[in-house]
Amino acid sequence: MFKVERNKDITNFTTIKVPVRAQYFAVLKEKADVYSAISFAQQKNLTIYILGGGSNLVFTKKIKGLVVKNEIKGIDILKKTKTKVVIRANSGENWSHFVSYTINHGFYGLENLFLIYGTVGAAPVQNIGAYGVELKDVFLSLTAIDLQTGKEKEFSSKACHFAYRDSVFKNKYKGRYFITDVTVQLDLKPHYKLDYGPIKMKLEEQGICKPTLKQMIAIISEIRNSKLPNPHLIPNAGSFFKNPEVTPGVYKKLQKKYPDLPAFKLNKKVKIPAGWLIEKAGFKGKKFGPVAMYEKQALILTNQGGSARQVLALVKRVKKKVKLLFGLDLEEEVNII
């Protein structure tokens, strides 16, 4: 049943725990609730803000509008061949639960994306990725409802305009659509991405040449848990900044000044780890009152009771120092509202 609450404290619905209230708030349990939310918002001339797992955003002020928390769940196997399987998951499903579902069924393709916080619906918005794999690698399509017209539309991979931690839903259609479900195509046989540094190192350490799915999940879990704080224990919004992508020429100039500068070669560009830049700038483990850049991974901004103002002040300080030292502009990966 669709129910709206007024002046709702939604701080605990976000993983970074910055204090925030919503003018109106509702939990969506089924697709019909989306249409009820649209109707309510139109009657009161309100903007709709979508809240999934709350892991990739920072609210910086009271939200004037209707905040809807997506809890529309369900997973279906649509098609299976000798080598592939097509699965549709509703957008309110917890992402790690969905990955666990695919792993338990012996489906390959999402193992590198295990333990990423958030919902299935948020995954294409961000084109989530980890350890050399991105959602776009397995993505087939998604269904979304236009929050202005109430019309349903299907988006292909091409229509989503996926890029590094980016999609059309973060730009042209930001705030326009409510994603209701996502369809992916996975493999029935192992097709691992093993060339990413930390994974390669762990496999060599353990003497594993041909890992099983269970071994892969154990390794991914070990890597993530060793570097990334559990937001239930240490509030954070996940990776706060994108890894800058530069031309080979810019990278060579930086490498002359910083010989230990790590990088990952892309097609025409070179990706530099933002965490390394932030650490080199002296912010790793450094506290500024209740906010800090995490001691084990400088890419993570942690918050132990701080305000939006304190979070934004640290973000500004980090960006300014990285620009000064390296001439590079850090771009936020999280959504700041």
C-alpha positions, 0 to 999 in steps of 0.5 A: 500500500502506497503511503506518504510520510512528511518531514521524514528523517532519511539519514539512516537510508544513506550509507554516509549518514549525513543528517538529512530530512525529506519533505515527503517520503514513500517506500515503493514495494511494487511497480504500481507504487511508482505510478502512485508516486508520480500522481502524488508528486504531480498533484503537489508539483513536487520533484521526485528523488529516487533512493535505492541502497543510498550507497552512492550519494550525499544529500547536502540539504533538506530535500524539498520534494518526494523521496521514494525508496525503491524496494521493488524486488524479484529475480527471473530467469528469462532464457537459457541456452547451452552457453548463456542465460538471460536474467531479469532482476527488479530494481529494488533488489540488493545488488550483492543479493542478486550477484549471490543469486547468480553465483548460487546458480552457477552463472558466470559474469558478475563475480568481480562485481560482488560486494558492491553496495547498492541496488540493481536499479542503481547499477546501470545509472553508475555503470558500476564496475570493479577489477576490470569488469563493468555492468555494460559487459553483461547488460542487455536492457532495462525498463524505466518509467518516465517520471514526467509522463508515466510512460514505460520505455525500454533502453538497450545498451546503446541507448544507455550510453555507458561510459566509465562510471557513467550513463545517460541517466547521470546526464541527459536523463538525470532524475527523469526515469525510474528504472524498474528492472534490469536484464543481463546475459551471463555465461554458463561456463567460466569466463573470468577476468583475471588480469586485474592486479590484486586478483592476479596477485592473490591467485599467484599467492594461493597457487591457483591457475584455474579458479572455481567460482567459489575461489573467485568469490573468496578472493574478491571478498578478501580484496574488498574487505581488506581495503573498503570499510563496511558502511554499517560500521564506518559510514561512507559512500563508497569510492568518492572520486572517479579515476582520472583518464588522461592521454598517454602524453600527459601520463608520460609527463607525470611519470617523469615527475612521479616514477612510481605512478601506477596506471592502467592502459585503456584503448586511447587513454591511460587511467590513473588511480584516484586513490594513489593521487589522494594518498600522495597528496597526504590525505590517506588516513588524515582526519578533519574532525569527524570526516576523513579519507580512509586509512586503508584506501584513500579513495573512500571518504568516511563520516563519523557524525559530520555534516554535509558542510564538513564533507563538502569542505574535505572534498574541496580540499582534496580536489584542490591539492590534487590539482596543485600537485598533478594538474588533474581535476578529480571528478566525484563518482558519488551523486551530490544532491 
